[in-house]
Amino acid sequence: MRLSRDRCAIGHIPIYIVNYRYHEHGQSADLRVRANMARESAAIRKEYGVPGGLVGRGLITYARLKRQIEKLLIRGKCDLIPGNLLLKKHLRAKTTFSSNIGVDKL
């Protein structure tokens, strides 16, 4: 967004990158990894004093809405369908990735 706000030329990739990132051997498609990332994100928000509960959900909704309005004003279009809904078909309960940490620690 900052690049387009500063009038930098941004190219368009005519293929879906999601097909390369979300696959059987990728961590991004593993629901266990996503759950771990959500726990880490919640811990970081708590550490920085971001409120939880209804107020926290309201702040998250406000941030998403603000981002979409920025996209609409800067790019002239926004995301009508959230990315999480579009990526849902690519997610798996368990993928066959390997990493530096053991899968048992996820």
Sequence and secondary structure as in RCSB ss.txt:
>XXXX:A:sequence
MRLSRDRCAIGHIPIYIVNYRYHEHGQSADLRVRANMARESAAIRKEYGVPGGLVGRGLITYARLKRQIEKLLIR
GKCDLIPGNLLLKKHLRAKTTFSSNIGVDKL
>XXXX:A:secstr
 HHHHTT      SS THHHHSSTT STTBHHHHHHHHHHHHHHHHHTT   HHHHHHHHHHHHHHHHHHHHHHH
S   SS HHHHHGGG BS      SS GGG 
